[in-house]
Amino acid sequence: MPELPEVETIRLGLQKTIIGKRIEKFESLDSKVVQFASKDVEGYFISDIQRRAKILIFYLNSSRPASSNDKYSSNESEKLVLCHLKMTGQLIWEECGGESEYCLRKIKGPSTELRTTQRVAGGHPSPDWVAKLPTQHTRAIFNFDDGSKLFFNDLRRFGYMKLYDTKELSNIKELKNLGPEPLQFADAPSGQASADAFDVEYLMRKASKVPNRKIKQFITDQEIISGVGNIYVDEALFYAGISPLRPAKEIKLSEWTKIIESIKKALELGLKYGGSSEDTYIDAFGNQGTMGDHTKVYRKTGQPCPNSCGGTIKRITLGGRGTHYCPACQS
């Protein structure tokens, strides 16, 4: 599942490519995934893209902004589309809309890399990233006024797109119960930041209500902390030297401070290395080898602990999720 750094990377990529474009035609190809009528978004301009936890928020205006510098304000938007990629969702923007070998060109000469200046893709890596679009997994297509397209693919159909009036923002159930963001961004969604600060006092208060919950499950509860998923909690707990099996009630004051610092560190590294959602490809499946090259324990089962403690990285299942840690130095 794309996590906070991956979704933020997608957001930043799409901000550079679709802001200000008009939706000439919207194609809904799956009513389970796309939960609104095409006519409800056609003719609207994409005025802003924001993120809350792992949910992307597309703001729509019915007209271009009047300001001379051509800037949009989400506060002036009329509608918004929530987009959650869930486990296998993808967003792929293509400049020339599927023409001539899906806009990808082999570079002449010995290099076998693909030139991808005409495509921006993010989400679950699969052959669809470099396939001619649409594919059998395409659930929606935004056709923009300049001929470019944005495809929403989802293999397992767990993702969704939902439409709301902007005035409903503070009451949207998918957003209002989310916990605070570990990282603060300058353009966080208006009215959607949690009233709680992401600090030790907040986490200890929440932990007192679920004292027996394992610390990994505590951190990945989206109503407690927004956007921290499986990869980044494994890494954060390793940085903090805390076992994922520890009950929340056993975490000491000093350890809560370490957890906060370590969560921020893990997410910032994910953002630094682009998660799995860059607009360049290394192989035919769109795998860039970015954050995966920098993890300490995630998917390192059986390897020596990078802390040189003599331990070996172990994988267990906790709450239905694969969990990676070093039993020797995480206590």
C-alpha positions in Angstrom: 0.0 0.0 0.0 1.4 3.5 -0.8 2.2 5.2 2.4 2.5 8.9 3.4 5.8 9.6 1.6 4.6 7.8 -1.5 1.3 9.6 -1.5 3.0 13.0 -0.8 5.4 12.3 -3.7 2.5 11.6 -6.0 0.8 14.8 -4.9 3.9 16.9 -5.6 4.3 15.3 -9.0 0.7 15.9 -10.0 0.8 19.5 -8.7 3.4 20.2 -11.4 1.4 18.6 -14.2 -2.4 19.0 -13.8 -3.1 22.2 -11.7 -5.1 24.6 -13.9 -6.3 21.9 -16.4 -9.9 21.7 -17.3 -11.7 18.3 -17.2 -13.1 18.1 -20.7 -14.4 14.6 -20.2 -14.4 12.2 -17.2 -14.7 8.4 -17.9 -16.0 6.3 -15.0 -15.2 2.7 -15.8 -16.1 1.1 -12.4 -19.0 2.2 -10.3 -17.6 0.5 -7.2 -14.4 2.5 -7.3 -15.7 5.8 -8.7 -18.6 6.8 -6.6 -20.0 9.8 -8.5 -21.4 10.6 -12.0 -19.1 11.8 -14.8 -21.2 14.9 -15.4 -20.6 16.1 -11.8 -16.9 16.9 -12.6 -16.8 17.6 -16.3 -16.1 21.2 -17.1 -14.3 21.9 -13.8 -10.7 23.0 -13.4 -8.2 21.3 -11.1 -7.5 24.1 -8.7 -5.4 22.4 -6.0 -4.2 19.0 -4.8 -3.7 18.4 -1.1 -3.2 15.3 1.1 -4.5 14.2 4.4 -2.8 11.0 5.8 -2.8 8.7 2.7 -5.8 10.4 1.0 -5.4 12.7 -1.9 -7.8 15.7 -2.2 -8.4 17.2 -5.7 -10.1 20.6 -5.5 -12.3 21.7 -8.4 -13.4 25.1 -9.6 -15.9 25.8 -12.3 -13.9 28.8 -13.6 -10.4 30.0 -13.9 -9.2 32.3 -11.1 -9.5 36.0 -11.8 -6.1 36.9 -10.4 -3.5 38.0 -12.9 -0.8 35.6 -11.5 -3.2 32.7 -12.2 -3.1 31.2 -8.7 -5.8 29.1 -7.3 -7.1 28.9 -3.7 -8.6 25.7 -2.3 -10.7 28.0 -0.1 -12.5 29.2 -3.2 -13.0 25.7 -4.7 -16.5 24.4 -5.1 -16.0 20.7 -5.1 -13.4 18.1 -4.1 -12.6 14.6 -5.0 -11.2 12.2 -2.4 -8.8 9.6 -3.9 -7.5 6.7 -1.8 -5.2 4.3 -3.5 -5.5 1.6 -0.9 -3.4 -1.5 -1.7 -3.0 -1.5 -5.4 -4.1 1.9 -6.7 -2.1 4.0 -9.2 -2.3 7.5 -10.6 -0.7 7.9 -14.0 -0.6 11.2 -15.9 0.3 11.1 -19.5 1.0 14.2 -21.6 -0.1 12.8 -25.0 -2.9 10.5 -23.9 -1.8 7.1 -25.1 -0.5 8.1 -28.5 2.4 6.3 -30.2 3.8 3.7 -27.9 2.3 5.2 -24.8 4.5 8.3 -24.8 7.6 6.4 -23.8 10.6 6.3 -26.0 13.7 4.2 -25.9 16.9 6.4 -25.8 19.1 5.8 -28.8 22.4 4.2 -28.0 23.5 1.7 -25.4 21.2 2.9 -22.6 18.0 0.9 -22.1 16.4 3.3 -19.7 13.1 4.8 -20.7 12.6 8.5 -21.2 9.6 9.5 -19.1 9.3 13.2 -19.3 5.8 12.7 -20.8 4.5 10.4 -18.0 4.2 10.8 -14.2 3.2 7.7 -12.3 2.8 6.8 -8.7 1.3 4.2 -6.4 1.5 0.4 -6.5 4.3 -0.6 -8.8 3.2 -2.9 -11.7 3.6 -3.3 -15.4 0.7 -0.8 -15.9 3.2 1.9 -15.0 4.8 1.5 -18.4 1.9 -0.1 -20.3 -0.2 1.4 -23.0 -3.2 2.9 -21.3 -6.0 2.3 -20.5 -5.5 -1.3 -19.3 -8.0 -3.7 -17.9 -7.3 -2.2 -14.4 -8.2 1.3 -15.4 -11.1 2.5 -13.3 -11.3 6.2 -14.2 -9.8 8.6 -16.8 -9.6 12.4 -16.5 -9.4 13.8 -20.1 -8.0 17.4 -19.8 -8.4 20.3 -22.2 -4.8 20.1 -23.4 -5.1 16.5 -24.5 -3.3 15.0 -21.5 -5.0 12.3 -19.3 -4.9 11.1 -15.7 -5.6 7.4 -15.3 -6.7 5.8 -12.0 -5.8 2.1 -12.1 -6.6 -0.3 -9.3 -5.9 -4.1 -9.7 -7.9 -5.2 -6.6 -10.5 -2.4 -6.6 -10.1 -1.5 -3.0 -9.4 2.2 -3.7 -12.0 4.8 -4.3 -12.9 8.2 -5.7 -15.6 10.2 -3.9 -17.1 13.6 -4.7 -18.1 16.2 -2.1 -19.0 19.9 -2.0 -16.2 21.8 -0.4 -18.5 23.1 2.3 -18.7 19.5 3.6 -15.0 19.4 4.2 -15.1 19.5 8.0 -17.7 16.7 8.2 -16.3 14.2 5.7 -16.0 11.0 7.7 -12.9 9.8 5.9 -11.0 12.9 7.1 -12.5 14.1 10.4 -11.4 11.2 12.5 -7.8 11.1 11.4 -5.1 11.8 14.0 -2.4 14.5 13.7 0.2 14.4 11.0 3.7 13.5 12.1 5.1 16.0 9.6 3.7 19.4 9.0 3.5 20.8 5.5 3.0 24.5 4.5 0.0 23.6 2.3 -1.8 21.2 4.6 -5.6 21.0 3.8 -7.5 23.9 5.2 -9.7 22.9 8.2 -8.3 19.3 8.1 -5.3 19.5 10.4 -6.0 17.7 13.7 -6.6 19.9 16.7 -4.1 17.7 18.6 -0.4 18.3 18.4 1.9 15.3 17.6 3.7 15.3 20.9 4.5 13.2 23.9 1.5 14.4 25.9 -0.8 13.5 23.1 0.6 10.0 22.6 0.6 9.2 26.3 -3.0 10.3 26.6 -4.0 8.1 23.7 -1.9 5.2 25.0 -3.7 5.3 28.3 -7.0 4.5 26.5 -5.5 1.4 24.8 -2.8 0.3 27.3 -2.5 -3.3 26.1 -2.2 -2.5 22.4 1.1 -3.4 20.9 3.1 -0.3 20.1 3.3 -1.1 16.3 -0.5 -1.4 16.1 -0.8 1.8 18.2 1.3 3.8 15.8 -0.4 2.5 12.6 -3.9 3.4 13.9 -4.8 6.2 11.6 -7.2 7.7 14.2 -4.1 8.1 16.5 -1.4 9.1 14.0 -2.1 9.9 10.3 -0.2 8.3 7.5 2.3 6.0 9.2 2.1 2.5 7.6 4.0 -0.8 7.7 7.3 0.1 6.2 7.9 3.3 8.2 6.7 2.0 11.6 9.2 -0.9 11.3 12.0 1.5 10.5 11.0 4.0 13.2 10.8 1.4 15.9 14.3 0.1 14.9 15.7 3.7 15.1 14.1 4.0 18.5 15.4 0.6 19.7 11.8 -0.5 20.7 10.3 -3.9 20.1 7.1 -3.8 18.0 5.6 -6.2 20.5 5.8 -3.9 23.5 2.4 -2.9 24.9 1.8 0.9 24.8 1.5 1.0 28.6 5.2 -0.1 29.0 6.6 2.8 26.9 8.5 5.2 29.1 8.4 9.0 28.8 11.9 9.1 27.2 10.9 6.4 24.8 7.9 8.4 23.6 10.3 11.2 22.7 12.4 8.7 20.7 9.3 7.3 18.9 8.3 10.8 17.8 11.8 11.6 16.5 12.1 8.2 14.8 8.8 8.4 13.1 9.7 11.8 11.7 13.1 10.5 10.6 11.6 7.5 8.8 9.1 9.6 7.0 11.6 12.3 6.0 13.9 9.6 4.5 10.9 8.2 2.6 10.2 11.7 1.2 13.9 12.3 0.4 14.1 9.1 -1.6 10.8 9.6 -3.3 9.1 6.5 -1.8 8.1 4.4 -4.7 6.5 7.2 -6.7 9.1 9.1 -8.7 8.5 10.1 -12.3 11.5 8.2 -13.6 11.9 4.5 -14.1 14.9 2.1 -13.8 13.3 -1.1 -15.0 10.2 -2.1 -17.0 8.1 -2.3 -13.8 8.8 1.2 -12.6 10.9 0.1 -9.7 13.4 2.8 -8.8 15.2 1.2 -5.9 14.8 4.3 -3.8 13.6 3.9 -0.2 14.0 0.1 -0.4 17.8 0.7 -0.7 17.8 2.6 2.6 15.6 0.6 4.9 17.3 -1.0 8.0 15.0 -3.8 8.8 12.0 -3.8 6.5 12.3 -6.9 4.2 15.7 -7.6 5.6 14.7 -11.0 7.1 17.6 -13.2 8.0 20.2 -10.4 7.5 22.6 -9.3 10.2 21.4 -6.3 12.2 22.9 -3.1 10.8 23.7 -2.0 14.4 26.3 -4.8 14.6 24.7 -6.0 17.8 25.1 -9.6 16.7 21.4 -10.0 16.1 19.6 -11.1 13.0 16.5 -9.4 11.5 13.4 -11.4 12.2 10.0 -11.3 10.5 6.8 -12.0 12.4 3.1 -11.4 11.7 1.5 -8.8 13.9 -2.1 -7.7 13.4 -2.0 -9.4 10.0 1.0 -7.4 8.8 4.5 -8.6 8.2 6.7 -7.0 10.9 10.5 -6.8 10.8 12.8 -6.1 13.8 16.0 -7.1 15.6 15.2 -9.1 18.8 18.7 -8.4 20.0 18.7 -4.6 20.1 14.9 -3.7 20.1 13.6 -4.3 23.6 
